[in-house]
Amino acid sequence: MNQEPKENKSKSTPVYVKYIGLSFQLFGVIGAGTWLGWWLQQKSDMKFPVWLLLFCFLSIGIAFYQLWLSIRSDR
């Protein structure tokens, strides 16, 4: 008789904990990218915020790519 071990649900973490952590990760990536863009913009003394826009949108793209990878791995 092959009995597969039952999963103990009381020891597994709830799904919402993973997504709360993922939200903080997204916030951190976007915040760090925006801060880096702002810092470079202050150092460059340009009137148009090229660095701020570039790093802001780049960090948003990276954050959503990480979100997509995380959701895809849950299937």
C-alpha positions as CSV (number, residue, x, y, z in Angstrom):
1,M,0.0,0.0,0.0
2,N,1.6,3.2,-1.2
3,Q,0.1,6.1,0.7
4,E,1.4,9.5,-0.2
5,P,2.1,11.8,2.7
6,K,-0.6,14.3,3.3
7,E,0.4,17.9,3.2
8,N,0.1,19.6,6.5
9,K,-1.8,22.8,5.7
10,S,-1.2,24.3,9.1
11,K,2.5,24.6,8.4
12,S,2.3,26.0,4.9
13,T,2.3,29.7,4.5
14,P,-0.9,31.4,3.2
15,V,-0.9,32.6,-0.4
16,Y,-1.5,36.2,0.6
17,V,1.8,36.3,2.5
18,K,3.7,35.7,-0.7
19,Y,1.8,38.5,-2.5
20,I,2.3,41.0,0.4
21,G,6.0,40.3,0.1
22,L,5.8,40.7,-3.7
23,S,4.2,44.1,-3.3
24,F,7.0,45.3,-1.1
25,Q,9.5,44.0,-3.6
26,L,7.7,45.9,-6.4
27,F,7.7,49.1,-4.3
28,G,11.4,48.7,-3.5
29,V,12.4,48.2,-7.1
30,I,10.4,51.1,-8.4
31,G,11.5,53.3,-5.5
32,A,15.2,52.5,-6.0
33,G,15.0,53.1,-9.7
34,T,13.2,56.4,-9.3
35,W,15.6,57.6,-6.6
36,L,18.6,56.7,-8.8
37,G,17.1,58.6,-11.7
38,W,16.4,61.6,-9.4
39,W,20.0,61.5,-8.0
40,L,21.5,61.4,-11.5
41,Q,19.2,64.2,-12.6
42,Q,20.4,66.4,-9.7
43,K,24.1,65.6,-10.7
44,S,23.6,66.4,-14.4
45,D,22.0,69.9,-14.0
46,M,19.8,69.3,-17.1
47,K,16.5,71.1,-17.3
48,F,14.5,68.2,-18.8
49,P,14.3,65.2,-16.4
50,V,15.7,62.6,-18.8
51,W,17.4,60.5,-16.2
52,L,14.4,60.6,-13.9
53,L,12.0,59.5,-16.6
54,L,14.4,56.9,-18.0
55,F,15.1,55.1,-14.6
56,C,11.5,55.5,-13.4
57,F,10.1,53.7,-16.5
58,L,12.9,51.2,-16.6
59,S,12.3,50.3,-12.9
60,I,8.6,49.9,-13.6
61,G,9.3,47.6,-16.5
62,I,11.7,45.5,-14.3
63,A,9.2,45.3,-11.5
64,F,6.4,44.1,-13.7
65,Y,8.7,41.6,-15.3
66,Q,9.5,40.2,-11.9
67,L,5.8,40.1,-11.1
68,W,5.1,38.2,-14.3
69,L,7.8,35.7,-13.6
70,S,6.5,35.1,-10.1
71,I,2.9,34.6,-11.2
72,R,4.0,32.4,-14.0
73,S,5.9,30.1,-11.6
74,D,2.8,29.6,-9.5
75,R,1.0,27.7,-12.2
